[in-house]
Every structure is written in structure tokens, then in C-alpha cells.
Amino acid sequence: MGVDGLSGPRRYRSVGMRTHAQQAGMRLFVGTLARVSETCGGLRSSMPDLPDIAAVDAASRQLGLAMDASELHGVLCGWLAGGGATDGTWLARALADDALPAPAPGSVLDQLREAAIVQLEDRGFSFDLLLPVADRSLDERAEALLPKGADGIPAYRALLDEWKAAGRAGKKFDDALWAKFKEAGDALYAAKSEIDAKDNVEFEANLALKTELLDEAEPLLKETDRVKAKDALAAIQKRWDKIGKVPRDKVKVVEDRLRKIETAVRKLDEDHWERNNPERQQREEGFLGQLNESIAKLERELETAKANGNAKKITEAQEALDARKAWLKALGN
């Protein structure tokens, strides 16, 4: 049953597509039906929530219905909008199956009927489809994140990417949906700002403590005793970690100062290792031996050149000797 081609659940559900643009069209359609329908009486004072989709699915399966909760909701709304009876006989009559029992008062299917009636009566077009989370419009999915507060921001950012990729629903409806979507995002970020404000009170105190610790640690930049420097730095790092976080805009400032100290202490250790590296010592000792032998040889050649009065060889031997003695001095010998 139904109106304007809404003759069955599959057709009805096809109207309720998954993008926010198509959802906007669905809301307009059902709202228009509600305004012209005279079947449901006066407005009610409050808008009840739709029952849980999983509970409606379970009730549908229990009755052996070949449709899920979304399809059943579509059939119900089509039945009501087309002037169908609003009492407990709706299920059997809408599905053309007299064997189906009337939902018990207060049962999940009765709650579905009550909610559908009130939603169809609403002149503010506050009609909602009973859809899984993934099938809801983006603004509804954004609003569903509100109970999570700041923790809902990553999911909201993902929805924002979906929004940018989705087509427009027409300026009027797109602007209305965007207003709801943005309002949800503003609420999430407001919750985050509140948390950040509380954290910053604590973080400012941590910043003062870390600044004092850096002032205490910076003399290590001039320390030459590597063991003393390493022990002092280890103690400072332990205290640093216990202090905790600082305001985000100050993280780089304090971390850069600490990295500079750590680099200086690490260099002391690296220099010590380089000087005492056995392989390097062996190479240096071998080179040193060769250098000393070369110096001794050049000294003999210089003496011989002087004895022979050979000015050219005296100059050559002296220059070579001076160069090798400079190397020897550079090696610390």
C-alpha cells in the first residue's frame, strides 16, 4: 500500500538513499505528505525517539517478516501517509497479511507506530528515517557524536571529508543541513576547548618546573667530565619525565633546549670513545711509528746535506722534516 508510487518496502527504501542530499529530498517529501494528511489528528506536545533499530529488526525476524527495520519503517510511513488506519491493525493491513497479530501496546513495533505518527504530524519536517548509522545523513551522524565530546572529533573530521565529497542538495537544503552539521562540530570542539583550558592550568605549572630544570641543566653544556655529565643528565631526564606535559605552544621551546644539552653530553661520550677506540689507537700507533722513522731518516739526510754543503738538499730535507714534525705535534706527541 502507499501513495505516489510507494507501493512496497523496496520502493520506499529506494527513496531514502544514503547521501545527505538525498536525505534532504526525503525529508521534504514526507513533510509535504504530513501537511496535507488529515489522518492523524492534532499535533502532540513532544517528539518521541524512534525505537532502537536492532530491536525493530529482532521483532521483524520474530514475526517472520522478509524485511529489515528500515524497510518496515518505510512501509509503516507509506501506510500512514496514504491514509491508512493508525491503530494496531496497521501491521496486518499494510503488509496485506491477516495472519499477522497486532503489536502489543508498548512493544517495540507499537513504539515505532507511535513515533511514526507523531513525526508525520510534525509541521517542522522533523521526520527521521530508521536507518543504520552508516545510512544516516551526515548531519545526523555528526549529532550522534555529541555524547562523546572531544573524543568524537576524529570521527567528525572523517564525516567532514565525506561531506566535501558528497553532492549538493540544493542551496536551501544544503545550507540547512550544513548548519546542523557545523553546530555539532562546534559543540565537539567547544568540549575540547574546555578540556584544553583545564589542562593548560596544570601545564603552565609544569612549564615553570621544566624551565627551572633546564636552567639547572644548562651548565652541562660546558662540562668536560663525561661520567659526571652523563650521571647528571640521567637524573635530570628522570625528573623531566615526572613533571609531565607543557602547553602545546611551548613544547618545541623546552624540548629544543633539552635536546641541545643531550647532544653536548653525547658528544663528550663519542669523543671519549673515538680517542680510546682500540682500532683507532692501533692505526695511530702504526702511523706514529712510521712518522718517527721518517723524521729520524730526514734528520740524517739533513746532517749529510749540511756536511756536503749541498744547499738544495738542505732546503728539501728541512722542509720535509718541518712538515712531519708538524704532523707529530698534531697527534699530540
VOGU-3710 file (C-alpha; in Angstrom, 3 decimals, decimal comma):
1> mgvdglsgpr> 0,000/0,000/0,000  1,066/3,672/-0,131  0,850/6,825/-2,195  2,610/8,282/-5,230  4,297/5,056/-6,201  5,248/3,969/-2,686  3,695/0,555/-3,054  6,163/-1,538/-1,108  9,167/-1,560/1,160  11,827/-1,844/-1,502
11> ryrsvgmrth> 10,468/1,123/-3,421  10,093/3,148/-0,225  13,590/2,411/0,887  14,967/3,400/-2,503  13,809/6,950/-1,791  15,804/7,034/1,426  19,247/6,913/-0,157  22,460/7,358/1,781  23,792/10,798/0,956  22,760/13,873/2,908
21> aqqagmrlfv> 21,489/15,421/-0,330  19,056/12,589/-0,973  18,029/12,522/2,689  17,073/16,187/2,368  14,744/15,330/-0,503  13,195/12,532/1,532  12,509/14,869/4,433  10,811/17,356/2,109  8,663/14,593/0,616  7,463/13,179/3,935
31> gtlarvsetc> 6,970/16,650/5,399  4,719/17,571/2,481  2,676/14,406/2,988  2,331/15,248/6,664  0,969/18,717/5,970  -1,747/17,529/3,629  -2,655/14,375/5,556  -5,761/14,572/7,757  -5,483/11,037/9,076  -3,519/11,521/12,264
41> gglrssmpdl> -5,284/14,283/14,206  -3,668/17,155/16,118  -0,038/17,746/16,973  1,459/16,120/20,052  3,446/18,011/22,638  6,719/16,127/22,239  8,662/14,268/19,559  9,391/10,680/20,691  12,579/8,986/19,571  12,386/6,106/17,155
51> pdiaavdaas> 12,978/2,746/18,844  16,355/1,051/18,546  16,881/-0,306/15,053  18,264/-3,603/16,369  15,132/-4,120/18,477  12,891/-3,495/15,456  14,997/-5,907/13,393  14,570/-8,538/16,103  10,793/-8,009/16,233  10,578/-8,291/12,435
61> rqlglamdas> 12,522/-11,556/12,459  10,369/-12,924/15,268  7,262/-12,375/13,116  8,977/-13,975/10,135  8,844/-10,794/8,061  11,044/-10,724/4,962  12,242/-7,172/5,616  14,598/-5,328/7,911  13,779/-2,491/10,311  14,353/0,244/7,732
71> elhgvlcgwl> 12,017/-1,377/5,225  9,343/-1,965/7,853  9,515/1,675/8,924  9,166/2,684/5,281  6,064/0,506/4,859  4,542/1,955/8,043  5,162/5,563/6,985  3,797/4,901/3,497  0,696/3,325/5,027  0,088/6,223/7,405
81> agggatdgtw> 0,825/8,950/4,861  -1,615/7,309/2,461  -4,450/7,482/4,970  -4,117/4,017/6,475  -5,515/3,173/9,909  -3,379/4,293/12,838  -4,492/1,579/15,277  -2,878/-1,773/15,999  -4,183/-3,342/12,804  -1,662/-1,420/10,706
91> laraladdal> 0,851/-4,267/10,509  -1,539/-6,866/9,049  -3,230/-4,372/6,751  -0,088/-2,607/5,496  1,547/-5,948/4,682  -1,712/-7,492/3,401  -1,369/-10,452/5,747  -4,353/-11,003/8,040  -2,413/-13,645/9,971  -0,078/-11,036/11,467
101> papapgsvld> -1,029/-10,122/15,048  -1,490/-6,548/16,242  1,657/-5,371/18,059  1,147/-5,382/21,825  0,754/-1,967/23,461  4,157/-0,660/24,482  6,021/-3,208/22,343  8,839/-2,080/20,074  6,585/-2,186/16,996  3,908/-0,223/18,827
111> qlreaaivql> 6,559/2,338/19,773  7,527/2,501/16,112  3,905/3,212/15,160  3,552/5,929/17,821  6,793/7,640/16,786  5,903/7,488/13,078  2,503/9,087/13,692  3,976/11,989/15,643  6,792/12,521/13,136  4,417/12,594/10,199
121> edrgfsfdll> 2,264/15,159/12,008  5,172/17,484/12,731  4,867/20,739/10,762  8,585/21,413/11,273  9,515/18,490/8,982  11,307/16,694/11,861  10,953/13,336/10,162  13,699/10,786/10,749  14,331/7,544/8,930  15,049/4,416/10,906
131> lpvadrslde> 18,424/3,639/9,369  21,681/2,038/10,467  24,348/4,577/11,444  26,112/4,238/8,085  22,858/5,044/6,272  22,007/8,156/8,243  22,548/11,600/6,814  25,856/13,236/7,657  24,293/15,824/9,938  22,579/13,065/11,937
141> raeallpkga> 25,797/11,097/12,196  27,579/14,239/13,379  24,908/14,843/16,026  25,285/11,229/17,181  28,885/12,034/18,124  27,893/14,694/20,677  27,819/12,352/23,698  31,485/11,532/23,005  32,582/15,138/23,449  36,178/15,821/22,417
151> dgipayrall> 36,704/12,105/21,721  34,254/12,410/18,820  36,443/14,879/16,900  38,410/12,272/14,839  35,130/10,722/13,644  33,741/14,200/12,919  36,760/15,000/10,762  36,114/11,812/8,786  32,489/12,906/8,305  33,724/16,296/7,133
161> dewkaagrag> 35,743/14,545/4,413  32,572/12,702/3,388  30,673/15,997/3,331  33,213/17,563/0,992  32,964/14,568/-1,337  29,125/14,463/-1,350  26,985/16,278/-3,874  24,927/19,351/-3,015  21,249/19,045/-2,126  20,346/22,469/-3,439
171> kkfddalwak> 21,340/25,659/-1,674  18,348/25,893/0,686  18,574/22,361/1,997  22,351/22,176/1,822  22,647/25,321/3,946  20,194/23,939/6,493  21,999/20,605/6,710  25,383/22,333/6,925  24,124/24,484/9,809  23,214/21,343/11,771
181> fkeagdalya> 26,440/19,608/10,793  28,560/22,609/11,804  26,637/23,064/15,049  27,567/19,515/16,031  31,214/20,165/15,161  31,230/23,416/17,120  29,905/21,562/20,156  32,619/18,899/19,880  35,380/21,472/19,559  33,893/23,514/22,415
191> akseidakdn> 34,163/20,414/24,592  37,785/20,048/23,536  38,489/23,719/24,273  37,069/23,279/27,759  39,348/20,318/28,370  42,328/22,192/26,931  41,623/25,171/29,185  41,647/22,945/32,269  44,776/21,159/31,088  46,602/24,412/30,406
201> vefeanlalk> 46,273/25,447/34,053  48,196/22,310/35,020  50,524/22,537/32,013  51,571/26,108/32,830  52,754/24,909/36,237  54,661/22,103/34,513  56,263/24,637/32,171  57,619/26,612/35,134  59,106/23,444/36,637  60,723/22,369/33,369
211> telldeaepl> 62,142/25,839/32,802  63,774/25,726/36,239  65,134/22,272/35,463  66,635/23,485/32,180  68,349/26,355/33,976  69,836/23,796/36,330  70,918/21,518/33,474  72,463/24,002/31,040  75,872/24,196/32,841  76,377/20,677/31,435
221> lketdrvkak> 76,980/22,363/28,089  80,431/23,304/29,419  81,145/20,147/31,414  84,233/18,192/30,339  83,899/15,182/32,650  81,808/12,792/30,604  80,915/10,471/33,506  79,799/13,348/35,682  77,834/14,838/32,779  76,083/11,544/31,939
231> dalaaiqkrw> 75,056/10,919/35,555  73,719/14,455/35,944  71,794/14,279/32,668  70,206/10,919/33,575  68,905/12,401/36,836  67,560/15,456/35,022  65,801/13,343/32,392  64,098/11,285/35,088  62,784/14,409/36,809  61,768/15,819/33,412
241> dkigkvprdk> 59,538/12,852/32,623  57,854/13,022/36,021  56,870/16,668/35,572  54,533/15,943/32,654  53,198/17,945/29,718  53,555/21,661/28,999  51,273/23,915/26,893  51,372/22,868/23,241  52,859/26,133/22,011  55,785/25,765/24,435
251> vkvvedrlrk> 56,665/22,139/23,712  59,234/22,902/20,998  60,870/25,643/23,059  61,624/23,467/26,074  62,330/20,319/24,067  64,892/22,149/21,903  66,740/23,359/24,996  66,848/19,837/26,427  67,980/18,324/23,093  70,891/20,790/23,000
261> ietavrklde> 72,078/19,613/26,415  71,652/15,954/25,493  73,654/16,485/22,303  76,531/18,103/24,195  76,716/15,256/26,725  76,506/12,644/23,975  79,393/14,318/22,163  81,557/14,009/25,283  80,932/10,283/25,238  81,524/9,992/21,489
271> dhwernnper> 84,793/11,934/21,723  85,968/9,703/24,558  85,201/6,603/22,559  86,934/7,989/19,490  90,067/8,725/21,461  90,096/5,307/23,099  88,934/3,206/20,217  91,404/0,253/20,060  91,331/0,121/16,292  91,984/3,824/16,022
281> qqreegflgq> 94,775/3,602/18,574  96,351/0,791/16,616  96,184/2,804/13,412  97,616/5,858/15,097  100,419/3,895/16,709  101,337/2,376/13,362  101,293/5,761/11,678  103,167/7,321/14,591  105,897/4,715/14,294  106,252/5,345/10,588
291> lnesiakler> 106,293/9,100/11,195  109,059/8,848/13,797  111,099/6,676/11,457  110,622/9,212/8,667  111,692/12,086/10,936  114,821/10,218/12,013  115,706/9,481/8,395  115,189/13,115/7,337  117,347/14,335/10,214  120,161/12,076/8,992
301> eletakangn> 119,722/13,311/5,422  119,800/16,903/6,648  123,053/16,345/8,529  124,600/14,728/5,452  123,488/17,602/3,207  124,953/20,133/5,644  128,246/18,218/5,783  128,431/18,218/1,965  127,389/21,839/1,689  124,525/20,942/-0,681
311> akkiteaqea> 122,159/23,891/-0,291  119,384/22,381/-2,403  119,266/19,128/-0,432  119,488/21,071/2,850  116,345/23,031/1,889  114,440/19,946/0,722  115,319/17,929/3,833  114,464/20,810/6,167  111,053/21,392/4,575  110,153/17,697/4,709
321> ldarkawlka> 111,373/17,479/8,302  109,324/20,502/9,373  106,171/19,059/7,782  106,500/15,728/9,570  107,202/17,379/12,905  104,005/19,391/12,443  102,087/16,141/11,912  103,677/14,701/15,022  102,622/17,746/17,033  99,057/17,472/15,722
331> lgn> 98,905/13,913/17,043  99,838/15,182/20,487  103,336/13,839/20,588
//
